[in-house]
């Protein structure tokens, strides 16, 4: 089944791609981030702007990168989880998260000119993240924890899309189990 991308999301992703090409930065990475954010056909951002979402998505993708045969934060739709949690589950955390995100974006602008985090190369993104981790910047911890939750939480909260995080762990997600559960609770053979 194909779903239409909302016009606003399409225009936002197209504008982001054109701006990235014009700036001469890593437009391919930025385009992938923009397309990914816009690809949540039934998903509407409630906390982030498209630019903010692309930066958070790129950061999460560096925390949990994709590898062949191994899903990462993008495949798990971690950005959807973070957006949902900040909008509906813990709205009291939203102002602090957005403040930290703004400070992070200011650091990126200060060190890389007008480029956004999502526009930088993977190596540049890793260098920034490593510095944040080394400096014990609060945004590193915040986004790292949010990424891990989005990767492995129950899919009903917007992340762990197609249970990709659980598959990565080898978790069997049957919510109804029947005895015996394992060797430890099998009935003993009285005749033996």
N, C-alpha and C positions, 0 to 999 in steps of 0.2 A: 504494500500500500504506500503510495507516495503522498507526502503532505506538502502543502504550499508553505513557503517561507513568508512570514508576514512582510508586507511592503516596507514598513519602517525598519525592520531588521535587515532586509536586503539592501535598502538604501544606505543604512549605517555601515554595513559590511563593505559595500562597494566604495563608499567614501573613504573608509579606513584603508582599503587596498590602494586606491588612487593616491591618497596622501602619503602612504608608505613608499610607493614607487617614486613619487615626486621627490621625496626627501632623500632618495638614493640609499636608504638603509636596507636592512634585510627584509625586503618586502615579502618574500615567500613565507617566512615565519609569521609575520604579522597577518598576512592574508589567511594562513591556516588558522590562526587564533580567532580572527574575525569571523571566518566561515564557521568555525566550530561553535562559537557563541551564538551565531545567527541560526545554526542548524537545529536548535531545539524547537522544532516547528510549533509544538503546543506550549512551549515554555516561554514565558514572558519575564524579563528581568524586572525585579521589584525593588532591588537594593542598589544595583550598580548601573552606571551608564555603560554604553557599549565599550568605551575606551577603558573604563575601570575594569569591566569584566574581562576584556582581552588581557590586561596586565595581570589580574589575579589568575586567570586561566594559564597564562604563560609561566607564572611563578609556580603554580601547582604542578604543571607539566615538568618542571625542573626537579621538583621534590619527588614525584612519582613518574619518571619518564616511561614512554612506550618503547617496547622492544619487539622484534619479530616474535609473534606467538605469545606475547606477554602484554596485556593491556596496561595502560597508565592512567593518569588523572583525566586526560582528555576523553578517553574511551569510557571512563566511569562517570563522565559528566559531573565532575567535582564542582565546577563553577555553579551548576544548578543547585547542588546541595548547599553550598555556602550562601548563595543568594536566598534560597528558601529559608534556611535557618535564621539568617539575619532579619528577614522580613517577618517571619511568622513564629518561630520558636523562641528566639532570644532577641526580640527587638531592642531590649535595653543595652545589648552589646553593640548594636549597629553604629551609634555615634563614635564610639571608641575605635571600632574597626575602620570606619571611613576616615577618621582622623589619622590613624596609623598608615592607612593606604595613601592618603594625601602626603604625609611626611616621606613615605617611601618614594612616591612619584617625584617629589621635589629633589630627593637625593639623586635619583636617576637623571633628572633634567640637569642638575648641577654638574654631574660627572660626564654626561654624554650629550650635552646641548639640548636641542629640541626633541630628541628621540624619546619615544615612550619605551617602557620596559619590553613590551611585546614586539617592538620593532628591532630590538637588538639581536645579535647573533646568539646562538646557544652558549658559546664560550663567554661572551660578554655577560649574559644573564647569570651563568655559573659564577663568574668572578664577583658580581654584585652580591649574590646569595651567600657566597663563602665569606665575604666581608661582613655582611649582616650577622651571620652565625658567629663569626669570630668576635665581633663587637657586642654580642649578646643583645642585639637590637630586638625590641619587643615584637616587631612585626614579623620577624623570622619565626619566632615561636608560635605566634598566632596563626600564621598561614600554614605552617607545618602541621600543627594539630588539626586545623580545619581540613587540610588535604587528606590526612589519614582517616579522619572521621568520614569524609565524603567518599573515600575509596572503599571503606569496609562497613559502613552503616547499612541499615535496612534500606533497600531501594525505594521504599515508599516515601523517603525524605528527600528524594531528588538525585542522590548520588548512586554509586554502585550500579550504574546502568547495566542492564542485562546480567546483573549479579557478577560482573566482571571481576570485582575485587574478591568476592568469595571464591570464584573459580581459580583465581590466582593463588589463593591459600589452600585450595583443595577442600573447602568447606562444603559439606553436604547439607543443604538448607531445607531438609524435611522438617516441617514444624509439628508433625505428628509422628511420634515414635511408638513402636510396640515392643513389649518385652519379648525376649531378653535383649537388653541394651548392649551387652558385652559379656565377656567371659566371667566377669565378677558377679553377675546376677543370674546366671543360668541355674536352673534347678539341679540340685545334686542327684546323682544316680544312687538311689538307696541300695540297689542290688549289688553294686560294685564293692 
